[in-house]
Amino acid sequence: MSLKRIGYAWSGFMLLVVSALAGSGLIASTPAGASEVPVFHYSVLGGDPYLIGGAPTPQSFVNDITSARATTTLEREGLTPSQVSAVQSQARNSGFTSCKMNQGQHLLAMSFGSTGIHVSKNVIFDDPNYGSGAPAWCENVVINHRSESVGTPVVTTSVNGNGTTTTTTTTTTTTTRKTVIKILVPVKCANIALVSIGNGSSKHNSSSSTSTTVPPTPTTTTTVSPPVTTTTVSPPPPPPPTPSFTCSLLKVTPTTGFSATAVATYTETNVTGTITASTLWSNSAPNNVTTVATIGPPGTATSSYTYTGAGTYTVTETFIVAGVAQNPTCTVSVTIPPPPPPTPSFTCSLLKVTPTTGFSATAVATYTETNVTGTITASTLWSNSAPNNVTTVATIGPPGTATSSYTYTGAGTYTVTETFIVAGVAQNPTCTVSVTIPPCPTKPPPCQPPAQPPCTQPQTPCTPAQPPCTTGSKGQHSGNSGGNGW
C-alpha cells in the first residue's frame, strides 16, 4: 500500500540522512503476494521541520549533524553507534558537499519533527514544487573494516635418504570490508534521511611454509593444534539521562510608549541539545505576533515588542527543547498604559499698570501657555508695604490677559505683582512692575471782581482744571479683596 504524510503547517528545516541505493541491491522490489512495506510520500518539503530556519550554511549543517539530537535520529534510522561517530567525525572535517534532493528520489529512512525521534522508513520525496530538485548537503562516508584469520597449519612429512623433512604450511587470510553511507540534508528543513548503506570487500591471502630436515629416527610424531579464537564483547553504553525543562517565570515590563520587554526564566537538567524560545504577544489581532527570543544568559530568554496601542494583553513564552516532547510554556498578562499628557507650560510675559482718575489704577497682565487643560487664576498685589499691600482677584479674559483695578490711599510709587496659579504648573508664574500715582492738582483761585465797579462775571464759569481728588484713610478697589495676601 502507499501512504502519504503531509507535513505540519509551519516553516522550518528538516535533517535527512539519505543513502541512495538505486541499483545496489539493498532495495529490492516486493515479490507478488509478499507483505508490502508502506511507502511514505513526502509531498510538503519543510512541513514538519527538524529545526526552525533550516541549514542555510555549511556550519549550520555541521552543528546540527553533530548534535546529540542527530545522534538519536541516526541510530533510529538504523546506524550503529560507530557508524554515527564516523558520520559526525567526517562532517566536522568538512567532508560534505552541496547537492540536490531530486523529485521521486527514494530514501531508506527519514526523520521528521524537532525532537529527532520520529523516523519513517521507505520514503519517496514527492514535493511538486521542486521539480528540478531541492538544495541540500550531501555526505558520503566510507568505513573500512580490516580483519585477519589464520588457517589450520598443514604439516607434511617425507623421508629421503639423508633424513626426514618436515614442511609446515600456514595460510593467513586478510579481509578488508567497506561500508559506504550517504547522508543528505535539505537546506530548507533539515530532517535526516538514509539513502544507502553499500557493502564491498577485498580479500588478500598469503601463505608461509617452513622446512626442517632431521636425521631419520625410528618414530615420527606430529601434533597439530587447532587455532584459538578469543572474542571480547563489550556491553552497550548506558542510555543518556532523561532531560527535563521547566519555564518557571515570565515577566513582561512596559518600557516607553507602547513597548514592552519579556524575560522568561527557566530551569533544566540533562539538556544537551538546542534550546529555542518564541514569544506570542497577544491572543488576538492585531497584536497576535510571535517574535524569536534570545537565550542568555543561561536560564533566561528575552524578547521585546511594540504594541499598536494601550490595553491589557496575554503574553505566552514557548520553548522548544531537544529531547523534551512537550513544549514548555509560561503565560502572563501585561497592561500597557496610555501615554502621559504633554507637560503644560505657562509664562507671564507682561504686566502693565495704568493710573486712571484720582488715585486709581488698572493692571493688565499678558501671558502665554501651551498644553494647559486645567484652571488658570490670577491675583494682584498692589504694593509691597502697608497700607496698600492689598491683593485683589484678577479677571481672566479675553484669552491671554488678566485684568484688575484698585484705588490707592494717596499718591506715590508702588511695586505691583501679578501672580498666576495654573493647574499642572508647579511654580506659580509672576510679573512685577512699578507704577507712579500722581498727586491731586492744586485748585484754581476763586473768581475775583474787577478792581473798578461794576463787577462783571466772565462769560464762562470758573471751574477747576480737573475733578477734585478725593482721599481717604484706605484704598478702594474693584473686585474681591483678599486682604494682605492671596
Secondary structure, 3 states (H helix, E strand, C coil): CEEEECCCCCCCEECCCCCCCCCCCCCCCCCCCCCCCCEEEECCCCCCCCECCCCCCHHHHHHHHCCHHHHHHHHHCCCCHHHHHHHHHHHHCCCCEEEEECCCCEEEEEEECCCCCEEEEEEEECCHHHCCCEEEEEEEEEEEEEEEEECCCEEEEEEECCEEEEEEEEEEEEEEEEEEEEEEEECCEECCEEEEEEEEEEEEEEEEEEEEEECCCCCCCCCCCCCCCCCCCCCCCCCCCCCEEEEEEEEEEECCCCEEEEEEEEEEECCCCCEEEEEECCCCCCCCCEEECEECCCCEEEEEEECCCCEEEEEEEEEEECCCCCCCEEEEEEEECCCCCCCCEEEEEEEEEEECCCCEEEEEEEEEEECCCCCEEEEEECCCCCCCCCEEECEECCCCEEEEEEECCCCEEEEEEEEEEECCCCCCCEEEEEEEECCCCCCCCCCCCCCCCCCCCCCCCCCCCCCCCCCCCCCEEECCECCCCC
